[in-house]
Structure formats: C-alpha cells, structure tokens
Amino acid sequence: MSGYRYRCNKCGITWDEVSTQYQAEAERARHRHEAHDDGPPDGDTIHTPNARPWPPTGALITVLVLVTLFIWGSRHGR
C-alpha cells in the first residue's frame, strides 16, 4: 500500500486507498457530514501506511548535544 485510507471505527468502515491526504480528508469530511452530523466519531483516523516514524531517541539526543556544544563553543571560543 502506498496511499492514504480513511477509517471510521464507529461505523467499522475503511474507505478505499487514495493517493493524497487531501482526498482522504475529503472522504472523512463527507462521511462526518452524512453519518455523524459533522461531528468527529470516536476512532476517526486517516492511515498513512508509509509514514516514517520519528527518529530514534538516541539520534535526537545526539543532535541536541551537538547543537548545545556548537552554541557553547561559539560563545566561549572568542
């Protein structure tokens, strides 16, 4: 799968895969209007199968330490 899918867990329906998030959001808006009086039902989600997760915590800490050392060094290296 390479696209976006809208799912309403309350109704137990998953819509066909679409190519853009905008199209999935349009499906969600249409369903909310028709089935839920424009309200967001519990479990209302847009699935992005190829979404990348955040970098590992170790990588984030490493970047933070390097940025801190760079800033500290530029202020105290004069």
Helices and strands as residue ranges (DSSP letters): E 5-8, E 13-14, H 21-36, E 44-47, H 57-76
